[in-house]
Amino acid sequence: MAGTNFWKVFLFTAVGISTLFTGIAVTASGAEQEVLKYRLVKAKTLHLDDEATAKSYIKSLKSLGCESKVANHGGHFDLSIQSMPWREASFSSHAAVTKWEKWLKSLGFETRHEH
């Protein structure tokens, strides 16, 4: 049973190390990524004028793991969004993370940008 103890210690150590480094993303080449944390605690509805914009927003929000729902009425689209828990995404450049952070803030998200 000594082997069982080894794996318990290994697993505990691995979980501890991954918890210690949560939020740090490294590419295969070893270059550090920039991390953007975000949330939108209170649901919000956006009024969008065209279907293409609504679909683009839905695709972007879905890629970030946010909840969204769209309704078409009165010649416009109502897009309801929410993301209660803090989520995070990694970006390869400062310019990319800044772009996404600016867009999320314009939608009312709280953000935290980490290097």
C-alpha positions in Angstrom: 0.0 0.0 0.0 3.0 2.3 0.0 2.3 3.1 -3.7 -1.2 4.3 -2.7 0.3 6.8 -0.2 2.7 8.1 -2.9 -0.2 8.9 -5.3 -2.2 10.6 -2.5 0.8 12.8 -1.7 1.4 13.4 -5.4 -2.2 14.4 -6.0 -2.3 16.6 -2.9 0.9 18.4 -4.0 -0.3 18.8 -7.6 -3.6 20.3 -6.5 -1.8 22.6 -4.1 0.6 23.8 -6.7 -2.2 24.4 -9.3 -4.2 26.3 -6.7 -1.2 28.4 -5.9 -0.7 29.3 -9.6 -4.4 29.8 -10.5 -4.8 32.6 -13.0 -1.4 32.2 -14.5 -1.5 30.8 -18.0 1.6 29.8 -20.0 1.7 28.9 -23.6 3.5 25.8 -24.9 6.5 28.0 -25.7 6.6 29.3 -22.1 5.5 32.9 -22.8 3.3 34.3 -20.1 -0.2 35.2 -21.0 -2.2 38.2 -19.8 -5.3 37.3 -17.8 -8.6 39.1 -17.8 -11.1 38.3 -15.0 -14.6 39.5 -15.4 -18.2 39.2 -14.1 -21.6 40.7 -14.5 -23.5 40.0 -11.3 -26.7 41.8 -12.1 -28.4 40.7 -15.4 -28.5 43.3 -18.1 -30.4 43.7 -21.3 -28.9 45.4 -24.3 -30.9 46.8 -27.1 -29.2 46.0 -30.5 -30.4 47.3 -33.8 -29.4 44.5 -36.1 -29.2 40.7 -36.2 -25.6 40.6 -37.2 -24.5 42.6 -34.2 -26.7 40.4 -31.9 -25.2 37.2 -33.3 -21.6 38.6 -32.9 -22.3 39.6 -29.3 -23.8 36.2 -28.5 -20.8 34.4 -30.1 -18.3 36.5 -28.2 -20.1 36.2 -24.9 -20.5 32.4 -25.3 -16.8 32.1 -26.0 -16.2 33.8 -22.6 -18.6 31.4 -20.9 -21.3 34.1 -20.2 -25.0 33.4 -20.2 -27.0 35.2 -22.9 -30.4 35.1 -24.4 -31.8 37.1 -27.4 -35.3 38.1 -28.3 -36.3 39.9 -31.5 -39.2 42.4 -31.3 -40.2 45.9 -32.3 -37.5 46.1 -34.9 -34.6 45.5 -32.6 -33.0 42.7 -30.6 -32.9 42.5 -26.8 -29.9 40.6 -25.6 -30.0 39.6 -21.9 -26.6 38.8 -20.4 -25.2 37.7 -17.0 -22.1 36.1 -15.6 -22.3 35.9 -11.9 -19.1 34.0 -10.9 -15.8 35.5 -11.7 -14.5 34.0 -15.0 -11.2 34.5 -16.7 -9.7 34.4 -20.1 -6.0 34.4 -21.2 -4.7 36.6 -24.1 -1.3 36.5 -25.8 -0.9 40.3 -26.0 -1.6 43.4 -24.0 -3.4 44.9 -26.9 -5.8 42.0 -27.2 -6.6 41.9 -23.4 -7.1 45.7 -23.4 -9.6 45.4 -26.4 -11.7 42.7 -24.6 -11.5 44.5 -21.3 -12.8 47.8 -22.9 -15.6 45.9 -24.6 -16.7 44.1 -21.4 -16.6 47.3 -19.4 -18.8 49.0 -22.0 -21.4 46.2 -21.3 -21.2 46.8 -17.6 -18.9 44.0 -16.5 -16.5 44.3 -13.6 -13.0 43.4 -14.8 -9.6 42.7 -13.4 -6.6 42.7 -15.7 -3.5 40.7 -14.5 -0.1 40.3 -16.0 
